[in-house]
Every structure is written in C-alpha cells, then in structure tokens.
Amino acid sequence: MQTPKTILLHLDGSARTAERVKVARQLAEAFDAEVTGLPCTISALMRYPYALEGAAEAMAIMQELDKECRGKAHATFMAAGGGSPRLHWAEPMSDAPWGFARRALYADLLILGQRDGDDPAAAELPPDFLPSVLVESGRPALVLPYAGPVAPIGRTVLVAWKESREAARAVSAALPWMKRAESVHAVSYGEAADASLHGLQDYLKGQGVSVSVHSGGPEGSDAGEHLLSRAADMGADLLVMGCYGHSRAREWVWGGATRSILQSMTLPVLMSH
C-alpha cells in the first residue's frame, strides 16, 4: 500500500480527542498527507428522548447542548492541531453517527479512539461505533487506546498474522510503518502457524521489510490477551491485525481476539476488516 494521503479523523467530546488530533498531525507530516477532522456524535435529542415530551424550551436546550459539543470539539481540534495547514475542519453530518462509515469510504486511513465507558462523553456515540465503522467501511483504521501516553508510532511493530483477507489487508495498510520501523515482528497461532509465518516473511521480504517470526502456540480464546502481553514484552508501539466481525439479528458479533483488543488495548492498533 502507498502511504496514506487522505486521513479521516474522528472528533468528539472525549478526553482523548486531543491525543488523536496530535497523532493525526504527526502522521500528516510524516506521510505528506491531508487530514479531515470530522465531528461525529449522537444528537442530544437522541440521547435524551424524553425532551420530546417537553415544551419548545426543552428543544432549545437540546440544540444548545449540540452547539456546545461541536464548539468543544472545534476548540480541541484547533488547539491540538497547532495551526497545521494539513488539518482541515469539516462540519458535522446531518446523519451522524451512522454516516461516518460512508464518509470513511473516501479516506485512505481512519483515526479512531477506543471507547472509554468511564468518560462522560462515551454517551455521545453508540457502544459499537468503532467496530461498526471498521466493518461497514472496510477502511484501515489506527485505533488509539483511551489510557496512557501515545509514543511515536511505528518504531517497533507487531503483526498478529493469520491467513485471512482481514489480516492481509491490515498488513498491506501497515507497510508504510513497517518500511520505516526499527524492528518488525509477527506472531501467529495454531497448527499451521510456522508455515503461514514463513509465507508472510517471504512476502514482506519482497516489500523490503525484514520480519522476525514467532509461533504463539495453540489458538485459544485468550489470543487477544496473549497479543497484548507479547506486545508489552517486545516494547511494541503498534499492533497490526485484522478486525473480525459480522452483523446478526441487528447485533454485532465479534471474534474473540477482536473483542478483547477493542476492550483492553494498551497500544495503538492498526485494524482492517
């Protein structure tokens, strides 16, 4: 994959929005890219539907809450962006948050944030916003954790490999980072891990990337926890993996590792469905 030239940055009222803006600016400068910051939240009226039962005054309050939310996101975007000419503010969509996945179709890379249930701003988005955007748009996304500092990304890269289209797409999206990395590692689980890792090694060699491969042992339900533990042991600052999930009976069903990583990530994760 060529380096991303169009980056779509999700903005909301969460405490980590500033961190996402800073990372977006760093990537824009590193990859000579343009960033569109798009505020996307549920309207106050949808969060507080009981306001429909009130008078016009209640409706005015809901509108004011939406205005304050946009104002906060804009202030954060301007302050954390440092006036970079590569960062561009976009007005909120009328069909937010569901329209975000459609807008994502026109970007090379998304920058999203892990959901923090303890952040008061968590109610601004549906609980499954992040994974549903990944699945519905099919675009690669850099997902930042809600806790801890985010160091420069991509010096030590860990790839969670399996022979699947999702993992292959994630690896392709990660090539710009891997070609710049100081070290790249890949881990795979299951009986065919060694053979698949050697296949990946050959592929990346052709891309000019040297990778150290590691067999993770049998594939289990705790693969996500193992990945995070291994990433910590290696000092990895970027985890690359496929996102596995589908819709069933109006609910999203996620693969075990995907669900675990989305809940417990401790480092930036580049994901693709």
ABEGO torsion letter per residue (X at the ends): XBBBABBBBBBBABAAAAAAAAAAAAAAAAAGBBBBBBBBBBBAAAABAAAAABBAAAAAAAAAAAAAAAAAAAAAAAAAAGGBAABBBBBBBAAOAAAAAAAAAABABBBBBBBBAABAAAAABBAAAAAAAAAAAGBBBBBBBABEBBBBBGABBBBBBBBBAAAAAAAAAAAAAAAABABBBBBBBEAAAAAAAAAAAAAAAAAGBBBBBBBAEBBBAAAAAAAAAAAAAAGBABBBBBBBBBBBGGBBBBBAAAAAAAAABABBBBBBX
